[in-house]
Amino acid sequence: MAPASSSAPNAFARVLLGSMLAAVLVAVVIAVWAPEEPEIPIPEGVPPAPGPPVPAIALDGPGRTADLLRDWAEPQADRLGIPVTALEAYGNAAAVIAVDDPGCGLAWTTLAGIGSVESRHGQHAGATLAPDGTANPPIRGIPLDGRPGVAEIRDTDGGRLDGDPVLDRAMGPMQFIPETWSRWGVDANGDGIADPDNIDDAALGAARYLCDRGGDLTGAEGWTRALMAYNRSTEYMMLVRDRASAYGVGVRP
C-alpha cells in the first residue's frame, strides 16, 4: 500500500482527471468537425446584393468614361478578385443603364457575376485586358455545332466577328453570339466601334439585353427572366447568382 504522502492520485482524483481529459477531447473534436461560419454571410435568393453604389460620373464625356471609376474600383478589385479594368466596365455599364433605362435597376454585381462565369472577367485561356478594356487574345467559344448540350447555330456573320464562316461561336468577355451582338452591341469606351472583345462594350451590351428581357431587375421575377434569357439554364443562373451575391457583400467567390 502506498503511503499517505504518495503522489499517486486517489480514486476521486483519477475520476476528476478522466472527466477533464474527456472534456478536452470533446472540445477538440467539436473544434475540428464543427463548420466555421463565414465572417461575412453571403445572402441567398435573387436578385443578388447590389454592392457598393457606383458614384456619379460624366457619362457623356470623351473617351473611356469607365476610367472615371478608378477610385471606386481600385479599393475593391483585389479583395473581389476582379481586374480593375473589368470592375470599372461593370460599374460604367450599370451607371449608363441607370440613365438610359431607369426602371431596370440592374446592379453591377450581376454583370460581374456573368463576367466571372463566362470568361473570368476577360482572362479566359490566358487573355488579358488592355487599358482600353479589349481582351487579348480574343476569347472565342466552341463551334455551336449541336453536339450534346450545345445549340446548333449556323454562321450568321460570314465569320466577320467570330472568325468562323461555318458555325457561330460565342465571343468576348461576356460571350455574345454574333446575331445577338448585331442587335445589342454598343460602343462604351468611346473609340467609335462596338466591339464584343472589349469588356466596356460587352458589359453595356449585356446590360441592355438583360434589361430588355427582364424589365424590372430589382425583383426576383424580372431578374430570373433576364438571366434565363441570357443562358437558358437554371444551373447557370444560380452560379451567376452565387458569384454576384458574394461580390455584393465584398467577398471573393
ZIFENRA-V693243 format. One record per pair of residues at least 12 apart in sequence whose ideal C-beta (glycine too) atoms are under 10 Angstrom apart, sorted by the first residue. I is the first residue (numbers start at 1). J is the second residue. Records with the same first field share a line. If there is no record, write none. Layout:
BEGIN
I = J ; J
END
This chain:
BEGIN
38 = 246 ; 249 ; 251
39 = 251
40 = 246 ; 249 ; 250 ; 251
41 = 249 ; 251
42 = 242 ; 243 ; 245 ; 246 ; 247 ; 248 ; 249 ; 251 ; 253
43 = 241 ; 245 ; 246 ; 248 ; 249
44 = 238 ; 241 ; 242 ; 245
45 = 220 ; 223 ; 241 ; 245
46 = 110 ; 217 ; 219 ; 220 ; 221 ; 222 ; 223 ; 224 ; 227 ; 237 ; 238 ; 240 ; 241 ; 244 ; 245
47 = 105 ; 106 ; 107 ; 109 ; 110 ; 214 ; 216 ; 217 ; 218 ; 219 ; 220 ; 221 ; 222 ; 223 ; 224 ; 226 ; 227 ; 241 ; 244 ; 245 ; 248
48 = 107 ; 109 ; 110 ; 112 ; 113 ; 223 ; 240 ; 241 ; 242 ; 243 ; 244 ; 245 ; 246 ; 247 ; 248 ; 249
49 = 107 ; 109 ; 244 ; 245 ; 246 ; 247 ; 248 ; 249 ; 250
50 = 94 ; 105 ; 106 ; 107 ; 108 ; 109 ; 110 ; 218 ; 244 ; 247 ; 248
51 = 76 ; 80 ; 90 ; 91 ; 94 ; 107 ; 108 ; 109 ; 110 ; 112 ; 244 ; 245 ; 246 ; 247 ; 248 ; 249 ; 250
52 = 72 ; 73 ; 75 ; 76 ; 91 ; 108 ; 109 ; 247 ; 248 ; 250
53 = 72 ; 91 ; 94 ; 95 ; 98 ; 107 ; 108
54 = 69 ; 72 ; 73 ; 88 ; 90 ; 91 ; 92 ; 93 ; 94 ; 95 ; 96 ; 98 ; 107 ; 108
55 = 68 ; 69 ; 71 ; 72 ; 91 ; 95
56 = 68 ; 95 ; 98 ; 99
57 = 69 ; 72 ; 91 ; 92 ; 95 ; 96
59 = 92 ; 95 ; 96 ; 98 ; 99 ; 100 ; 188
60 = 99
61 = 190
62 = 190
63 = 132 ; 189 ; 190 ; 191
64 = 85 ; 88 ; 89 ; 92 ; 131 ; 132 ; 133 ; 188 ; 189 ; 190 ; 191 ; 198 ; 200
65 = 88 ; 92 ; 95 ; 96 ; 188 ; 189 ; 190 ; 200
66 = 84 ; 85 ; 86 ; 87 ; 88 ; 89 ; 90 ; 91 ; 92 ; 93 ; 95 ; 96 ; 132 ; 133 ; 188 ; 189 ; 190 ; 199 ; 200 ; 203 ; 204
67 = 85 ; 88 ; 92 ; 131 ; 132 ; 133 ; 189 ; 190 ; 200
68 = 88 ; 91 ; 92 ; 95
69 = 84 ; 87 ; 88 ; 89 ; 90 ; 91 ; 92 ; 94 ; 95 ; 108
70 = 84 ; 85 ; 87 ; 88
72 = 84 ; 87 ; 88 ; 91 ; 108
73 = 85 ; 86 ; 87 ; 88 ; 89 ; 90 ; 91 ; 92 ; 108
74 = 87 ; 88
76 = 91 ; 247 ; 250
77 = 121
78 = 252
79 = 247 ; 250 ; 251 ; 252
80 = 109 ; 112 ; 116 ; 121 ; 243 ; 246 ; 247 ; 250 ; 251 ; 252 ; 253
81 = 116 ; 120 ; 121 ; 243 ; 246 ; 247 ; 251 ; 252 ; 253
82 = 112 ; 115 ; 116 ; 120 ; 121 ; 122 ; 123 ; 247 ; 252
83 = 115 ; 120 ; 121 ; 122 ; 123 ; 128 ; 129 ; 133 ; 199
84 = 129 ; 131
85 = 121 ; 122 ; 128 ; 129 ; 130 ; 131 ; 132 ; 133 ; 134 ; 135 ; 199 ; 200
86 = 111 ; 112 ; 115 ; 116 ; 119 ; 120 ; 121 ; 122 ; 123 ; 129 ; 133 ; 135 ; 173 ; 199 ; 200 ; 203
87 = 108 ; 111 ; 112 ; 115 ; 121 ; 199 ; 247
88 = 108 ; 129 ; 133 ; 199 ; 200 ; 203
89 = 108 ; 111 ; 112 ; 115 ; 121 ; 122 ; 129 ; 133 ; 173 ; 174 ; 188 ; 189 ; 198 ; 199 ; 200 ; 201 ; 202 ; 203 ; 204
90 = 107 ; 108 ; 109 ; 110 ; 111 ; 112 ; 113 ; 114 ; 115 ; 121 ; 199 ; 200 ; 203 ; 204 ; 206 ; 207 ; 247
91 = 107 ; 108 ; 111 ; 112 ; 203
92 = 108 ; 111 ; 133 ; 188 ; 189 ; 199 ; 200 ; 203 ; 204 ; 207
93 = 106 ; 108 ; 111 ; 174 ; 186 ; 188 ; 199 ; 200 ; 201 ; 202 ; 203 ; 204 ; 205 ; 206 ; 207 ; 208 ; 210
94 = 106 ; 107 ; 108 ; 109 ; 110 ; 111 ; 112 ; 203 ; 204 ; 207
95 = 108 ; 204 ; 207
96 = 186 ; 188 ; 200 ; 203 ; 204 ; 207 ; 208
97 = 111 ; 203 ; 204 ; 206 ; 207 ; 208 ; 210 ; 211 ; 217
98 = 207
100 = 186 ; 204 ; 207 ; 208 ; 211
101 = 207 ; 208 ; 210 ; 211 ; 212 ; 215 ; 217
103 = 211 ; 215 ; 216 ; 217 ; 218 ; 222
104 = 207 ; 208 ; 210 ; 211 ; 212 ; 214 ; 215 ; 216 ; 217 ; 218 ; 222 ; 226
105 = 211 ; 214 ; 215 ; 216 ; 217 ; 218 ; 219 ; 222 ; 223
106 = 206 ; 207 ; 208 ; 210 ; 211 ; 214 ; 216 ; 217 ; 218 ; 222 ; 223 ; 226
107 = 217 ; 218 ; 223 ; 244 ; 247 ; 248
108 = 203 ; 207 ; 244 ; 247 ; 248
109 = 240 ; 241 ; 243 ; 244 ; 245 ; 246 ; 247 ; 248 ; 249
110 = 206 ; 207 ; 210 ; 214 ; 217 ; 223 ; 226 ; 227 ; 230 ; 240 ; 241 ; 243 ; 244 ; 245 ; 247 ; 248
111 = 174 ; 199 ; 202 ; 203 ; 204 ; 206 ; 207 ; 210 ; 240 ; 244 ; 247
112 = 203 ; 240 ; 243 ; 244 ; 246 ; 247 ; 248 ; 253
113 = 227 ; 237 ; 239 ; 240 ; 241 ; 242 ; 243 ; 244 ; 245 ; 246 ; 247 ; 248 ; 253
114 = 173 ; 174 ; 175 ; 202 ; 203 ; 206 ; 207 ; 210 ; 227 ; 230 ; 231 ; 236 ; 239 ; 240 ; 243 ; 244
115 = 173 ; 174 ; 175 ; 199 ; 202 ; 203 ; 206 ; 240 ; 243 ; 244
116 = 239 ; 240 ; 242 ; 243 ; 244 ; 246 ; 247 ; 252 ; 253
117 = 174 ; 175 ; 231 ; 236 ; 237 ; 239 ; 240 ; 242 ; 243 ; 244 ; 253
118 = 139 ; 141 ; 170 ; 172 ; 173 ; 174 ; 175 ; 176 ; 202 ; 206 ; 230 ; 231 ; 236 ; 240
119 = 135 ; 139 ; 141 ; 170 ; 172 ; 173 ; 174 ; 175 ; 199 ; 202
120 = 139 ; 173
121 = 135 ; 173 ; 199
122 = 134 ; 135 ; 136 ; 139 ; 172 ; 173 ; 174 ; 197 ; 198 ; 199 ; 202 ; 203
123 = 135 ; 139 ; 173
124 = 137 ; 139 ; 140 ; 141 ; 172 ; 173 ; 175
125 = 137 ; 139 ; 140
126 = 139
127 = 139 ; 172 ; 173 ; 197
129 = 173 ; 197 ; 198 ; 199 ; 200
130 = 197 ; 198 ; 199
131 = 189
132 = 189 ; 190 ; 191 ; 195 ; 198 ; 199 ; 200
133 = 173 ; 188 ; 189 ; 191 ; 195 ; 197 ; 198 ; 199 ; 200 ; 201 ; 202 ; 203
134 = 172 ; 173 ; 189 ; 191 ; 193 ; 195 ; 197 ; 198 ; 199 ; 200 ; 201 ; 202
135 = 171 ; 172 ; 173 ; 195 ; 196 ; 197 ; 198 ; 199 ; 202
136 = 197
137 = 197
138 = 161 ; 162 ; 163 ; 171 ; 172 ; 173 ; 195 ; 196 ; 197
139 = 169 ; 170 ; 171 ; 172 ; 173 ; 174 ; 175 ; 196 ; 197 ; 202
140 = 161 ; 162 ; 163 ; 164 ; 169 ; 170 ; 171 ; 172 ; 175 ; 197
141 = 162 ; 164 ; 168 ; 169 ; 170 ; 171 ; 172 ; 175 ; 176 ; 177
142 = 167 ; 169 ; 170
143 = 155 ; 162 ; 164 ; 166 ; 167 ; 168 ; 169
144 = 162 ; 164 ; 167 ; 168 ; 169 ; 170 ; 177
145 = 166 ; 167 ; 168 ; 169
146 = 167
149 = 233
151 = 168 ; 177 ; 232
152 = 167 ; 168
153 = 167 ; 168 ; 169 ; 170 ; 177 ; 178 ; 179
154 = 166 ; 167 ; 168
155 = 167 ; 168 ; 169 ; 178 ; 179
156 = 168 ; 177 ; 178 ; 179 ; 180 ; 181 ; 182
157 = 171 ; 177 ; 178 ; 179 ; 181 ; 182
158 = 178
159 = 178
160 = 178
161 = 176 ; 177 ; 178 ; 179 ; 181 ; 182 ; 185 ; 195 ; 196 ; 197
162 = 176 ; 177 ; 178 ; 181 ; 196
164 = 178
168 = 180
170 = 196
171 = 185 ; 195 ; 196 ; 197 ; 202
172 = 185 ; 195 ; 196 ; 197 ; 198 ; 199 ; 201 ; 202 ; 203 ; 205 ; 206
173 = 196 ; 197 ; 198 ; 199 ; 200 ; 201 ; 202 ; 203 ; 206
174 = 196 ; 199 ; 201 ; 202 ; 203 ; 204 ; 205 ; 206 ; 207 ; 209 ; 230
175 = 196 ; 202 ; 206 ; 230 ; 231
176 = 196 ; 197 ; 201 ; 202 ; 205 ; 206 ; 209 ; 230
177 = 196
178 = 196
180 = 196 ; 205 ; 206 ; 209 ; 230
181 = 194 ; 195 ; 196 ; 201 ; 202 ; 205 ; 209
182 = 194 ; 196
183 = 205 ; 208 ; 209 ; 212
184 = 196 ; 202 ; 204 ; 205 ; 206 ; 207 ; 208 ; 209 ; 210 ; 212
185 = 198 ; 201 ; 202 ; 204 ; 205 ; 208 ; 209
186 = 200 ; 201 ; 202 ; 203 ; 204 ; 205 ; 207 ; 208
187 = 200 ; 201 ; 204 ; 205
188 = 200 ; 201 ; 202 ; 203 ; 204 ; 205 ; 207 ; 208
189 = 201 ; 204
206 = 226 ; 230
209 = 226 ; 229 ; 230
210 = 222 ; 223 ; 225 ; 226 ; 227 ; 229 ; 230
211 = 226
212 = 226 ; 229
213 = 225 ; 226 ; 227 ; 228 ; 229 ; 230
214 = 226 ; 227 ; 228 ; 229 ; 230
223 = 237 ; 240 ; 241 ; 244
224 = 237 ; 241
227 = 239 ; 240 ; 241 ; 244
239 = 253
END
